[in-house]
Amino acid sequence: MEARSLYLAAYDVAAPRRLRAALDLVKAYSTGGQKSVHECFLTEGEKAGLLYDMALVLDEDEDGFLLLRLDPRARTFTLGKAVEPVDAPYFHFA
């Protein structure tokens, strides 16, 4: 099985139609998150697919997208109602 890494995916999209498309796209890969920041456990292939598809959705002159790989050695700190991200034992893609 291919290894997965934890990423934070964040976007800033100007137009409502593109914003909805970006949200739908990232949610298909995410395991959690809020508003425009999502936690995604991705393989290299899934990462490439997400970046490719997001490039098709966004307007390069108006929108932004950040995919940040988190260091697996780093400790995660949460505050308030936040839930620490956990790599699920398996993933189901419909």
N, CA, C and O of each residue as an XYZ file, in Angstrom:
376
protein
N       0.839     -1.172      0.000
C       0.000      0.000      0.000
C       0.890      1.244      0.000
O       1.889      1.299      0.717
N       0.528      2.216     -0.791
C       1.295      3.451     -0.906
C       1.123      4.300      0.358
O       0.028      4.389      0.914
N       2.223      4.921      0.804
C       2.205      5.738      2.017
C       1.431      7.035      1.802
O       1.410      7.599      0.708
N       0.804      7.480      2.866
C       0.064      8.738      2.839
C       0.762      9.746      3.749
O       1.349      9.384      4.768
N       0.686     11.002      3.364
C       1.211     12.100      4.170
C       0.073     13.052      4.490
O      -0.881     13.176      3.723
N       0.180     13.723      5.632
C      -0.839     14.688      6.033
C      -0.509     16.055      5.441
O       0.606     16.555      5.584
N      -1.493     16.649      4.776
C      -1.371     17.971      4.177
C      -2.482     18.862      4.703
O      -3.553     18.382      5.075
N      -2.219     20.162      4.731
C      -3.265     21.155      4.905
C      -3.505     21.779      3.544
O      -2.575     22.257      2.895
N      -4.745     21.771      3.124
C      -5.133     22.385      1.854
C      -5.941     23.630      2.176
O      -6.942     23.559      2.890
N      -5.510     24.769      1.649
C      -6.194     26.035      1.906
C      -6.360     26.790      0.601
O      -5.493     26.740     -0.271
N      -7.470     27.485      0.472
C      -7.715     28.224     -0.756
C      -8.403     29.553     -0.457
O      -9.067     29.719      0.565
N      -8.223     30.480     -1.372
C      -8.879     31.783     -1.333
C      -9.374     32.024     -2.747
O      -8.580     32.279     -3.652
N     -10.686     31.945     -2.940
C     -11.271     31.992     -4.274
C     -12.257     33.150     -4.346
O     -13.105     33.306     -3.467
N     -12.146     33.961     -5.393
C     -12.926     35.186     -5.515
C     -14.373     34.957     -5.973
O     -15.289     35.554     -5.408
N     -14.594     34.123     -6.962
C     -15.925     33.952     -7.556
C     -16.694     32.818     -6.883
O     -16.127     31.751     -6.646
N     -17.974     33.027     -6.573
C     -18.763     32.002     -5.878
C     -18.798     30.646     -6.599
O     -18.739     29.608     -5.940
N     -18.891     30.634     -7.913
C     -18.949     29.367     -8.650
C     -17.642     28.590     -8.512
O     -17.657     27.379     -8.295
N     -16.517     29.286     -8.639
C     -15.217     28.631     -8.484
C     -14.989     28.217     -7.030
O     -14.387     27.177     -6.763
N     -15.473     29.035     -6.091
C     -15.352     28.712     -4.679
C     -16.062     27.392     -4.374
O     -15.511     26.541     -3.675
N     -17.267     27.218     -4.888
C     -18.021     25.977     -4.667
C     -17.291     24.792     -5.295
O     -17.217     23.718     -4.698
N     -16.752     24.988     -6.499
C     -16.019     23.909     -7.179
C     -14.755     23.541     -6.396
O     -14.427     22.360     -6.276
N     -14.042     24.540     -5.862
C     -12.835     24.288     -5.069
C     -13.198     23.537     -3.789
O     -12.502     22.596     -3.408
N     -14.274     23.940     -3.125
C     -14.720     23.271     -1.904
C     -15.072     21.810     -2.185
O     -14.644     20.915     -1.457
N     -15.851     21.571     -3.238
C     -16.236     20.201     -3.590
C     -15.009     19.346     -3.897
O     -14.938     18.187     -3.488
N     -14.053     19.915     -4.611
C     -12.844     19.180     -4.977
C     -12.026     18.804     -3.740
O     -11.643     17.645     -3.583
N     -11.758     19.769     -2.868
C     -10.943     19.493     -1.678
C     -11.664     18.546     -0.729
O     -11.031     17.681     -0.124
N     -12.976     18.693     -0.589
C     -13.730     17.804      0.297
C     -13.647     16.349     -0.156
O     -13.721     15.437      0.668
N     -13.494     16.131     -1.450
C     -13.372     14.763     -1.960
C     -12.092     14.093     -1.465
O     -12.017     12.865     -1.415
N     -11.091     14.882     -1.101
C      -9.806     14.361     -0.632
C      -9.618     14.498      0.878
O      -8.710     13.881      1.434
N     -10.446     15.283      1.551
C     -10.171     15.636      2.946
C     -10.767     14.655      3.947
O     -11.727     13.940      3.661
N     -10.164     14.648      5.126
C     -10.684     13.867      6.237
C     -11.253     14.780      7.324
O     -11.831     14.299      8.298
N     -11.093     16.068      7.161
C     -11.607     17.022      8.134
C     -11.179     18.421      7.760
O     -10.438     18.622      6.798
N     -11.648     19.380      8.522
C     -11.258     20.762      8.275
C     -12.401     21.714      8.547
O     -13.474     21.315      9.000
N     -12.152     22.981      8.262
C     -13.136     24.027      8.481
C     -13.058     25.028      7.343
O     -11.973     25.346      6.856
N     -14.190     25.511      6.931
C     -14.289     26.565      5.924
C     -13.325     26.336      4.776
O     -13.556     25.433      3.972
N     -12.265     27.102      4.661
C     -11.381     26.956      3.493
C     -10.026     26.342      3.829
O      -9.065     26.522      3.081
N      -9.938     25.614      4.953
C      -8.715     24.880      5.295
C      -9.119     23.447      5.640
O      -9.988     23.221      6.482
N      -8.474     22.479      4.973
C      -8.862     21.079      5.141
C      -7.637     20.199      5.378
O      -6.552     20.473      4.863
N      -7.825     19.136      6.165
C      -6.779     18.150      6.429
C      -6.949     17.019      5.414
O      -8.033     16.450      5.286
N      -5.875     16.698      4.695
C      -5.933     15.662      3.663
C      -4.769     14.690      3.837
O      -3.612     15.110      3.861
N      -5.062     13.406      3.956
C      -4.035     12.364      3.937
C      -3.937     11.891      2.498
O      -4.863     11.253      1.997
N      -2.827     12.193      1.818
C      -2.712     11.944      0.382
C      -1.515     11.073      0.034
O      -0.461     11.153      0.666
N      -1.699     10.246     -0.977
C      -0.569      9.565     -1.596
C       0.026     10.549     -2.599
O      -0.563     11.598     -2.860
N       1.174     10.223     -3.157
C       1.772     11.109     -4.175
C       0.849     11.246     -5.382
O       0.727     12.333     -5.947
N       0.203     10.159     -5.780
C      -0.717     10.204     -6.915
C      -1.932     11.065     -6.647
O      -2.356     11.823     -7.519
N      -2.504     10.961     -5.447
C      -3.652     11.785     -5.077
C      -3.261     13.252     -5.003
O      -4.024     14.126     -5.413
N      -2.077     13.518     -4.483
C      -1.583     14.899     -4.413
C      -1.483     15.489     -5.818
O      -1.929     16.612     -6.054
N      -0.906     14.744     -6.738
C      -0.784     15.211     -8.122
C      -2.158     15.441     -8.745
O      -2.365     16.420     -9.462
N      -3.100     14.531     -8.468
C      -4.452     14.682     -9.004
C      -5.156     15.906     -8.453
O      -5.822     16.628     -9.195
N      -5.015     16.144     -7.157
C      -5.633     17.316     -6.534
C      -5.058     18.603     -7.117
O      -5.805     19.521     -7.455
N      -3.744     18.673     -7.234
C      -3.114     19.882     -7.787
C      -3.530     20.115     -9.233
O      -3.793     21.251     -9.629
N      -3.590     19.052    -10.019
C      -3.986     19.172    -11.427
C      -5.432     19.661    -11.536
O      -5.723     20.603    -12.273
N      -6.337     19.007    -10.790
C      -7.751     19.382    -10.853
C      -7.990     20.791    -10.331
O      -8.813     21.526    -10.877
N      -7.267     21.175     -9.267
C      -7.441     22.519     -8.725
C      -6.980     23.578     -9.725
O      -7.580     24.648     -9.818
N      -5.927     23.286    -10.465
C      -5.447     24.228    -11.495
C      -6.511     24.450    -12.559
O      -6.576     25.531    -13.145
N      -7.342     23.455    -12.817
C      -8.427     23.596    -13.797
C      -9.582     24.433    -13.265
O     -10.302     25.070    -14.034
N      -9.755     24.429    -11.944
C     -10.872     25.135    -11.306
C     -10.565     26.616    -11.093
O     -11.426     27.464    -11.327
N      -9.353     26.932    -10.654
C      -9.028     28.289    -10.215
C      -8.633     29.220    -11.348
O      -8.143     28.792    -12.393
N      -8.859     30.500    -11.111
C      -8.365     31.560    -11.994
C      -7.036     32.020    -11.405
O      -6.994     32.557    -10.298
N      -5.969     31.811    -12.138
C      -4.619     32.092    -11.650
C      -4.420     33.553    -11.241
O      -3.603     33.844    -10.367
N      -5.156     34.468    -11.861
C      -4.998     35.894    -11.567
C      -5.795     36.351    -10.347
O      -5.496     37.401     -9.777
N      -6.809     35.578     -9.935
C      -7.688     36.025     -8.851
C      -7.684     35.126     -7.617
O      -8.005     35.588     -6.522
N      -7.328     33.852     -7.775
C      -7.487     32.874     -6.705
C      -6.143     32.352     -6.225
O      -5.121     32.522     -6.890
N      -6.160     31.717     -5.067
C      -4.949     31.113     -4.523
C      -5.235     29.753     -3.926
O      -6.339     29.498     -3.446
N      -4.235     28.873     -3.955
C      -4.352     27.542     -3.364
C      -3.017     27.164     -2.744
O      -1.964     27.356     -3.354
N      -3.062     26.626     -1.529
C      -1.861     26.211     -0.810
C      -2.052     24.770     -0.356
O      -3.058     24.434      0.268
N      -1.079     23.924     -0.676
C      -1.071     22.553     -0.194
C       0.223     22.384      0.582
O       1.307     22.343      0.000
N       0.103     22.286      1.900
C       1.248     22.278      2.796
C       1.391     20.907      3.448
O       0.496     20.460      4.165
N       2.525     20.236      3.199
C       2.783     18.934      3.823
C       3.267     19.172      5.246
O       4.195     19.947      5.479
N       2.628     18.497      6.193
C       3.008     18.636      7.587
C       4.054     17.589      7.946
O       3.988     16.451      7.481
N       4.999     17.972      8.757
C       6.069     17.076      9.181
C       5.475     15.993     10.089
O       4.897     16.311     11.128
N       5.612     14.717      9.707
C       5.021     13.656     10.519
C       5.653     13.528     11.906
O       5.068     12.905     12.792
N       6.826     14.102     12.105
C       7.487     14.051     13.416
C       6.981     15.128     14.354
O       7.192     15.045     15.564
N       6.313     16.142     13.809
C       5.861     17.270     14.623
C       4.641     16.879     15.458
O       3.812     16.072     15.038
N       4.556     17.454     16.613
C       3.407     17.228     17.494
C       2.297     18.176     17.086
O       2.542     19.348     16.801
N       1.075     17.665     17.059
C      -0.089     18.479     16.718
C      -0.702     19.037     17.994
O      -0.949     18.289     18.941
N      -0.946     20.327     18.030
C      -1.600     20.975     19.160
C      -2.958     21.468     18.709
O      -3.079     22.065     17.639
N      -3.972     21.227     19.504
C      -5.311     21.703     19.194
C      -5.839     22.499     20.372
O      -5.459     22.259     21.517
N      -6.716     23.445     20.085
C      -7.332     24.275     21.118
C      -8.841     24.255     20.941
O      -9.334     24.029     19.837
N      -9.566     24.486     22.006
C     -11.019     24.560     21.918
C     -11.629     23.228     21.511
O     -11.266     22.185     22.055
N     -12.551     23.256     20.560
C     -13.258     22.068     20.107
C     -12.487     21.299     19.042
O     -12.975     20.288     18.537
N     -11.307     21.758     18.701
C     -10.522     21.127     17.638
C     -10.239     19.668     17.959
O     -10.018     19.302     19.113
N     -10.251     18.844     16.919
C      -9.961     17.419     17.049
C      -8.657     17.141     16.324
O      -8.498     17.515     15.162
N      -7.728     16.492     16.998
C      -6.431     16.179     16.405
C      -6.627     15.265     15.196
O      -7.365     14.284     15.292
N      -5.980     15.561     14.049
C      -6.148     14.715     12.868
C      -5.579     13.323     13.101
O      -4.522     13.163     13.712
N      -6.291     12.327     12.610
C      -5.875     10.940     12.756
C      -5.968     10.270     11.392
O      -6.978     10.386     10.698
N      -4.913      9.576     11.019
C      -4.909      8.837      9.761
C      -5.836      7.638      9.922
O      -5.582      6.765     10.752
N      -6.898      7.590      9.144
C      -7.868      6.499      9.227
C      -7.210      5.186      8.787
O      -6.266      5.204      7.998
N      -7.706      4.039      9.296
C      -7.100      2.753      8.924
C      -7.320      2.436      7.453
O      -6.551      1.670      6.872
N      -8.348      3.002      6.840
C      -8.581      2.812      5.409
C      -9.367      4.005      4.877
O      -9.970      4.747      5.652
N      -9.364      4.190      3.575
C     -10.095      5.266      2.938
C     -10.997      4.673      1.865
O     -10.609      3.734      1.170
N     -12.188      5.217      1.732
C     -13.124      4.773      0.713
C     -13.413      5.945     -0.211
O     -13.890      6.989      0.235
N     -13.128      5.779     -1.480
C     -13.401      6.816     -2.460
C     -14.556      6.350     -3.322
O     -14.490      5.276     -3.920
N     -15.610      7.142     -3.394
C     -16.776      6.773     -4.196
C     -16.672      7.339     -5.597
O     -17.567      7.130     -6.416
